[in-house]
Structure formats: C-alpha cells, structure tokens
Amino acid sequence: MNRQFRPRRYLALAAVIGVSAALATPAMATEPAKPVEWGPCPEDVTAAAGPYPLECATIQVPLDYADPDGTQIDLMLSKHASTNPAKRRGVLLLNPGGPGGSGLTLSTLLVSKGLPSGVTDAYDLIGMDTRGVGHSSRVSCGFLADGPYQGNLPPYPVDDAAVLQQAEVAKGVAEQCAANDKDGRLRHLTTANTARDLDRIRAALGEEKASFLGYSYGSGLGAAYASMFPDRADRVVLDSNIGDTHLDRDGLRRYALGTEETFPDFAKWVAERHEAYGLGRTPEEVRETYFETAGKLDQQPVNGINGSLFRATVFGGLFGEAAYGKTASIWQSVHDATPAPTPPPPPGQPHPADNFQSVFLSVTCNDFDWPEDVDTYRRGVAEDRERYPLYGAAMATITPCAFWPHEPAEPPVAINDDGPRNVLIVQNERDASTPLLGGQLMREKFENRSRLLSIDGSGHGGYVLGDNPCALNATTSFLVGGKLPEDQRCPA
C-alpha cells in the first residue's frame, strides 16, 4: 500500500487537526508563561561552550498540543546574552539542523567563527535542545553500537536484492523504536510541534516577536515557524535549505543531486594534491578512482570500511573544505591497504548517536506520509543509480519511515506566503545535502516574503560557517538593520 495523502484519513482527523491549528495561532502564545529562570548550564554544555559565557534554563511545553493541559515535557534553553544591552533589540532563536542536533552551544560556535558584534549586540542568542533531544525530555530507540542500524543515511544498495534486505532491517528498526517508546513521546516529535515550542519559548522570554537563524533542517523549522506564526516571526534567516518545512522522500533524494554538484570541487582539490594522495591527477581521474575504490570495497572491506561506508564518508567530506584532507587521507588508506579483518564493537553497547538517530527518524517519519510499498523504493533506487551514480542509490532506498508505527497526525506545515517580507534564504550553490535547488524551492514557495542570496561556493552552511564576504555582509545587515537584500548571487 502506498501511503500518499488520503483525504478521508485527514477528514477523520479533522477534530484533532482543528484543535492543533487553533493552538498554533498567536493567541496560544499570549497565554501567561512562567518567567524563565536562568542559571548555570549542565557540565557537558559548559565544557562544550569553552570560554564563552552561557546561561541555561528549562521551560515546560505540552507533549501534545491537542491536549495543552496534559503531559508536559521539559525543554532546555541556553542564552548568550547581548554584549551591549543598550543596543539589544530582541532574541535570535538558533537551530543547527538534524532534525536531532543539539543547539545549546550553537551560539558559542557561531561567536567562535566570527559572528559579527553587531549581531551579538542586537540579540540574546537563544540555543536549545528541541523536544526529544539531549537535555529536553530525551528519547531513545535503543540503538546499539553493534546493531543493524548504524545511521540515518541508508546503506548503499549494491543491487536490487540489497533493497529487499534493507527493507527487513528498516522494518525491524521501526518496531524497535515503537517497543522502546515507553512514554509515548515519539509520535509527538514533529516540525509543527517544534515550531509551536518556539513560540512558547518566545512567550516565556517575554518577547512580542522572535528572530530566527537555522541551518539545514533548521531551515525547514524556521520556514514552519514563519508560516504558522507570521506575526510573531521577526527576522528569519534560512541557511542551507531543505526546500520545504519538512524532509520528505524528494528531499532525501536531493542529497544525491547535491553530491553530484559538489564532488567536482573536492575532486579538483584532490587532483591538485595527487603527489600526496595518489588518487588522480585530474578531477576526471579522481572520479574514476572513486568508483574503482567503492567497487573494490563492495567486494572486500578494508579496515572495517565497506563500499557503503566509504561512499558515506566521502559524502560527509563534501560538507566543507576543512574536511577534504581527512577525507582524502581515509580514502587513500583504503585504496592502498591490504584487506584485514576489523573486530566488531563490544556487544550490547549503546550507539553513541542513538538520541540523534531516534529524533531524526521520529520527526522525519511523523512529518510526512511515506510510501509503504517496497517496490516504490526499488524503482527509485534503479532510477537514481543511473541519474546520480556517485550516491543516488543510497538516498533513494527504503528507510524505517515506510514501516513507522504512527500515521501523521496532521499534514506537513504549508509554507505561508501571506505575511511580512522578512525571510532571507542563504544558499551555497554547491552543497552535498542541501543543494541550490532547495534554496530555489524555498524562495518560490515564500514568494514575495523572501529573497534568495545564492553563494558561488561549496559546502554546508553559508552565513558565518562559510567564508563569503558578500553573504556575511548582506545577512548581518538584515539581522541588525532589517534591510532585506534583493535576490543576488554572491561571487566566490
């Protein structure tokens, strides 16, 4: 059965959706909120923040916004206070992406990378662990280091039979998450509910409006907040865009497009260093070596790295030039090494990314009505293997969302183009996981509310995390002075 949106199902859910939609209005956010009580952060957060001062606080929000007086969950916030209170204009809510990434120290990362003082003067920088993440009513599917599920990037299927094998793994993962969901939290991890949380945070901070800066999946969350609460969202920056308010099957498949568009930059870098790495003297030779190495590792892993892990490692290495050297070194080691067995991890140990993986799956699967028919994925794999040979088969294959135990409680948040012109879309033209197309789609959907700042650059993250003066200047001017630039292309 193919679980595309079915009107009858959503008519049956109309009561729940109607309540949720009503709760998503600005009236909900004006309800009295207990003042936020700031204090020391947990030790792990303080250690990660390094020399930068942070305060932390916890607020409570409804687990289920259809039952606002029911079970409450904790959300932990962090504050990097304005460095010049005389110039303070409000709060800037931050999100690093995922879904599932901890944002408690995103403010200190940005400051360490050179976030201009105009921004740190103008805003209290508010980080957070969103619902289910880290210190915010943490959830877990119980993933183990030696278990069959090793990451939210699906393993590369070398053939059609591998898609069927992955379907069995994906089904088991969905069942495992359901079995570990003792408190019934997983079904309530959605982008819409997290956007509602953002407005509760705004209200608790005593602010009439809140600005927002989000990267990667954070672009989708920011788009949802600006759409659900257009009168509460102040200045919104969406960086490295997923193309909508949620990550669906098309969004995942765009990873493969992004890989094809970004790999040439990496290949050029590697070719210029052929004497060091020996992976090809031209970008074309480097690409040929990639397929040669992947094919060899499909047959025989080296140092614990099989063909799927090799492809995922290179994909991750495309996120920025800072990772190129490490990625080329790993590639060289498996290209030149003699195969040797690698001992597996000790049995029964928790997977270090269990929480991230659990939240990523929950939000992604709950936001969208994923196809259930395995043949749909088999066809997609065959198509994308041809269209995007570097990584297409991996991103088209089946995931646990096909077997997720919960139906979406409401449709994905629709982008609202009726509101203030206050959305700046920042997008590198070559980005492995969020290609330029994602930024263009976001610009098209927000229409006149938005402007697109495309950057002739490569990597994941344009504002501050990148190194483009045009993007830095234009985005900072918008955040500090409110000037939304015209659509423009920032040269390299």
ZAMARGU-4260 file (C-alpha; in steps of 0.2 Angstrom, whole numbers, plus 5000, padded with zeros to 4 digits):
<rodrens>
0) 5000/5000/5000 | 5007/5017/4995 | 5004/5029/5009 | 5002/5046/5000 | 4990/5058/5007
5) 4972/5052/5008 | 4958/5065/5011 | 4947/5053/5020 | 4960/5049/5033 | 4963/5068/5036
10) 4944/5071/5037 | 4944/5058/5051 | 4957/5068/5060 | 4949/5085/5057 | 4945/5087/5075
15) 4962/5084/5081 | 4969/5095/5067 | 4957/5109/5070 | 4962/5109/5088 | 4980/5109/5084
20) 4978/5123/5071 | 4969/5134/5083 | 4983/5131/5096 | 4995/5136/5083 | 4988/5154/5082
25) 4997/5169/5090 | 4983/5168/5104 | 4990/5152/5110 | 5007/5161/5113 | 5000/5175/5123
30) 4994/5163/5137 | 5003/5168/5153 | 5021/5159/5154 | 5031/5157/5170 | 5047/5169/5169
35) 5062/5160/5163 | 5074/5157/5177 | 5092/5157/5170 | 5106/5148/5179 | 5122/5138/5176
40) 5122/5125/5162 | 5125/5107/5164 | 5143/5102/5165 | 5144/5095/5147 | 5136/5111/5140
45) 5148/5122/5149 | 5163/5111/5144 | 5157/5112/5125 | 5155/5131/5126 | 5173/5134/5131
50) 5177/5151/5136 | 5161/5159/5130 | 5148/5163/5144 | 5131/5154/5143 | 5116/5153/5155
55) 5103/5139/5154 | 5085/5137/5159 | 5071/5124/5157 | 5053/5128/5152 | 5039/5116/5150
60) 5028/5114/5135 | 5014/5102/5131 | 5019/5085/5124 | 5003/5085/5114 | 4996/5102/5108
65) 4979/5095/5106 | 4979/5092/5124 | 4988/5108/5131 | 4984/5104/5149 | 4990/5086/5148
70) 5008/5079/5150 | 5021/5092/5150 | 5039/5090/5144 | 5055/5099/5148 | 5064/5110/5135
75) 5082/5116/5139 | 5087/5133/5133 | 5104/5142/5133 | 5107/5161/5132 | 5122/5170/5126
80) 5117/5187/5132 | 5118/5203/5122 | 5136/5210/5123 | 5129/5228/5123 | 5112/5229/5131
85) 5110/5247/5125 | 5109/5240/5108 | 5099/5225/5111 | 5083/5223/5100 | 5077/5206/5105
90) 5081/5187/5104 | 5088/5177/5090 | 5082/5158/5091 | 5095/5146/5084 | 5094/5129/5076
95) 5109/5118/5070 | 5098/5106/5060 | 5096/5087/5060 | 5082/5085/5065 | 5090/5079/5081
100) 5105/5091/5083 | 5109/5099/5100 | 5108/5118/5098 | 5113/5123/5116 | 5131/5128/5111
105) 5127/5134/5093 | 5128/5152/5099 | 5146/5149/5105 | 5151/5140/5089 | 5145/5155/5079
110) 5154/5168/5090 | 5170/5157/5089 | 5168/5158/5070 | 5167/5177/5070 | 5148/5181/5071
115) 5149/5200/5070 | 5147/5210/5086 | 5133/5219/5078 | 5123/5203/5079 | 5129/5199/5097
120) 5125/5217/5102 | 5107/5216/5095 | 5102/5200/5101 | 5102/5187/5116 | 5107/5172/5106
125) 5095/5158/5112 | 5100/5140/5109 | 5090/5125/5113 | 5089/5106/5113 | 5072/5104/5104
130) 5060/5091/5110 | 5067/5074/5112 | 5085/5080/5110 | 5098/5079/5123 | 5093/5088/5139
135) 5075/5091/5133 | 5065/5075/5138 | 5077/5064/5129 | 5070/5050/5118 | 5079/5034/5113
140) 5075/5019/5101 | 5088/5009/5110 | 5101/5008/5095 | 5116/4998/5099 | 5134/5000/5093
145) 5134/4983/5086 | 5116/4983/5079 | 5110/4983/5061 | 5105/5001/5061 | 5121/5012/5060
150) 5115/5029/5054 | 5101/5039/5046 | 5110/5039/5029 | 5104/5022/5022 | 5117/5010/5017
155) 5121/5010/4998 | 5112/4995/4990 | 5124/4987/4978 | 5109/4978/4969 | 5091/4976/4969
160) 5092/4961/4982 | 5100/4974/4994 | 5085/4985/4994 | 5074/4970/4999 | 5087/4966/5013
165) 5087/4984/5019 | 5068/4983/5020 | 5069/4969/5033 | 5081/4980/5043 | 5070/4995/5041
170) 5055/4986/5047 | 5065/4980/5062 | 5071/4997/5066 | 5053/5004/5066 | 5047/4990/5078
175) 5062/4993/5089 | 5058/5012/5091 | 5039/5008/5095 | 5045/4995/5108 | 5056/5007/5116
180) 5044/5022/5116 | 5038/5018/5134 | 5032/5036/5137 | 5023/5038/5121 | 5034/5053/5116
185) 5040/5048/5098 | 5023/5052/5089 | 5024/5070/5095 | 5041/5074/5088 | 5036/5084/5073
190) 5041/5100/5065 | 5024/5108/5068 | 5025/5104/5087 | 5043/5111/5087 | 5038/5127/5079
195) 5024/5128/5092 | 5038/5126/5105 | 5047/5140/5098 | 5033/5151/5100 | 5031/5145/5118
200) 5049/5150/5121 | 5046/5167/5113 | 5032/5170/5125 | 5041/5163/5140 | 5056/5175/5136
205) 5043/5190/5137 | 5046/5194/5118 | 5032/5200/5106 | 5042/5194/5092 | 5057/5182/5089
210) 5070/5182/5075 | 5077/5165/5069 | 5093/5158/5061 | 5093/5140/5056 | 5104/5129/5046
215) 5100/5113/5036 | 5084/5105/5043 | 5084/5121/5054 | 5078/5130/5038 | 5063/5119/5037
220) 5059/5123/5056 | 5061/5141/5053 | 5050/5141/5037 | 5037/5132/5048 | 5038/5145/5062
225) 5037/5159/5049 | 5022/5151/5041 | 5012/5146/5057 | 5016/5162/5066 | 5019/5176/5053
230) 5015/5190/5065 | 5027/5183/5079 | 5042/5179/5067 | 5053/5194/5066 | 5069/5192/5055
235) 5071/5175/5048 | 5087/5168/5040 | 5086/5151/5032 | 5103/5144/5028 | 5107/5128/5018
240) 5089/5124/5013 | 5079/5108/5013 | 5067/5115/5001 | 5051/5115/5012 | 5046/5114/5031
245) 5049/5095/5032 | 5061/5082/5025 | 5052/5071/5013 | 5057/5057/5001 | 5061/5070/4987
250) 5071/5080/5000 | 5082/5064/5004 | 5084/5061/4986 | 5091/5078/4983 | 5106/5073/4993
255) 5111/5063/4978 | 5109/5079/4967 | 5120/5089/4979 | 5133/5076/4979 | 5135/5076/4960
260) 5136/5095/4960 | 5148/5097/4975 | 5160/5082/4971 | 5169/5091/4957 | 5176/5104/4969
265) 5183/5090/4980 | 5189/5081/4965 | 5199/5096/4959 | 5206/5099/4977 | 5212/5081/4977
270) 5219/5081/4960 | 5230/5096/4964 | 5237/5085/4978 | 5240/5069/4968 | 5258/5068/4973
275) 5252/5067/4991 | 5236/5056/4990 | 5238/5047/4973 | 5220/5047/4969 | 5221/5055/4952
280) 5229/5069/4943 | 5213/5077/4936 | 5196/5078/4943 | 5190/5065/4930 | 5203/5053/4936
285) 5198/5056/4954 | 5180/5052/4950 | 5186/5036/4941 | 5196/5031/4956 | 5181/5034/4967
290) 5171/5021/4958 | 5185/5009/4957 | 5188/5011/4976 | 5169/5009/4980 | 5168/4993/4969
295) 5183/4985/4977 | 5176/4989/4995 | 5159/4981/4990 | 5168/4965/4987 | 5180/4966/5002
300) 5180/4978/5016 | 5197/4986/5021 | 5200/4991/5039 | 5181/4990/5043 | 5176/5001/5029
305) 5165/4993/5016 | 5159/5001/5000 | 5143/5009/5008 | 5153/5017/5022 | 5166/5023/5010
310) 5153/5032/5000 | 5145/5039/5016 | 5162/5045/5021 | 5166/5054/5005 | 5148/5062/5006
315) 5151/5069/5023 | 5168/5075/5017 | 5160/5086/5005 | 5152/5097/5018 | 5167/5109/5018
320) 5185/5111/5013 | 5191/5109/5030 | 5186/5091/5029 | 5194/5087/5012 | 5211/5082/5019
325) 5204/5070/5032 | 5193/5063/5019 | 5207/5061/5006 | 5218/5053/5019 | 5204/5040/5024
330) 5201/5036/5005 | 5220/5034/5002 | 5221/5022/5017 | 5208/5010/5010 | 5213/5012/4992
335) 5231/5007/4996 | 5229/4995/5010 | 5228/4976/5010 | 5211/4969/5017 | 5212/4965/5035
340) 5198/4960/5047 | 5192/4973/5060 | 5185/4967/5077 | 5167/4972/5079 | 5162/4983/5094
345) 5158/4975/5110 | 5140/4968/5110 | 5126/4977/5119 | 5134/4994/5120 | 5123/5009/5116
350) 5126/5018/5099 | 5134/5035/5103 | 5122/5043/5091 | 5106/5034/5097 | 5097/5050/5103
355) 5101/5059/5086 | 5096/5044/5076 | 5080/5042/5086 | 5074/5060/5084 | 5079/5061/5066
360) 5068/5046/5062 | 5054/5052/5073 | 5052/5069/5066 | 5056/5064/5048 | 5043/5049/5048
365) 5030/5059/5058 | 5030/5074/5047 | 5026/5065/5030 | 5016/5051/5024 | 5029/5039/5017
370) 5026/5026/5004 | 5024/5009/5011 | 5027/4999/4995 | 5044/4992/4994 | 5043/4992/4975
375) 5042/5011/4975 | 5059/5011/4983 | 5066/4998/4971 | 5061/5009/4957 | 5068/5024/4964
380) 5085/5016/4968 | 5086/5010/4950 | 5082/5027/4943 | 5094/5037/4954 | 5108/5024/4952
385) 5108/5030/4934 | 5104/5048/4937 | 5116/5051/4951 | 5129/5037/4951 | 5140/5044/4965
390) 5127/5042/4979 | 5110/5041/4971 | 5105/5023/4976 | 5109/5026/4994 | 5097/5041/4996
395) 5083/5033/4986 | 5082/5016/4996 | 5069/5011/5009 | 5070/5018/5027 | 5061/5014/5043
400) 5048/5028/5038 | 5040/5015/5027 | 5036/5005/5042 | 5033/5018/5055 | 5020/5014/5068
405) 5012/5031/5068 | 5002/5040/5055 | 5005/5058/5053 | 4993/5067/5065 | 4992/5082/5053
410) 4998/5086/5035 | 5015/5095/5034 | 5016/5113/5038 | 5012/5123/5022 | 5023/5137/5018
415) 5013/5153/5021 | 5017/5167/5008 | 5005/5179/5016 | 5015/5189/5028 | 5029/5201/5031
420) 5043/5202/5019 | 5056/5195/5032 | 5063/5179/5026 | 5081/5179/5019 | 5086/5162/5011
425) 5105/5159/5011 | 5111/5145/5000 | 5128/5139/4994 | 5127/5134/4975 | 5136/5118/4979
430) 5130/5109/4994 | 5130/5090/4996 | 5115/5088/5007 | 5105/5104/5003 | 5109/5108/4985
435) 5104/5125/4977 | 5088/5118/4971 | 5082/5118/4990 | 5085/5136/4991 | 5076/5140/4975
440) 5061/5130/4980 | 5060/5139/4997 | 5061/5156/4988 | 5047/5150/4976 | 5036/5145/4990
445) 5038/5160/5001 | 5036/5171/4985 | 5037/5190/4990 | 5040/5187/5008 | 5058/5181/5004
450) 5074/5185/4995 | 5087/5172/4989 | 5106/5175/4992 | 5115/5162/4982 | 5133/5160/4985
455) 5146/5154/4972 | 5153/5142/4985 | 5154/5124/4991 | 5150/5117/5007 | 5136/5116/5020
460) 5132/5132/5029 | 5134/5150/5021 | 5132/5163/5035 | 5147/5163/5047 | 5151/5145/5044
465) 5156/5149/5027 | 5169/5162/5021 | 5160/5173/5009 | 5161/5192/5012 | 5145/5196/5002
470) 5135/5183/5011 | 5142/5189/5028 | 5138/5207/5025 | 5121/5205/5017 | 5115/5193/5031
475) 5122/5204/5045 | 5114/5220/5038 | 5097/5211/5038 | 5098/5204/5055 | 5105/5220/5063
480) 5096/5234/5052 | 5082/5224/5045 | 5087/5228/5027 | 5081/5213/5016 | 5093/5212/5001
485) 5087/5209/4983 | 5089/5192/4976 | 5108/5191/4972 | 5122/5180/4968 | 5137/5182/4979
490) 5153/5179/4969 | 5167/5167/4976
</rodrens>
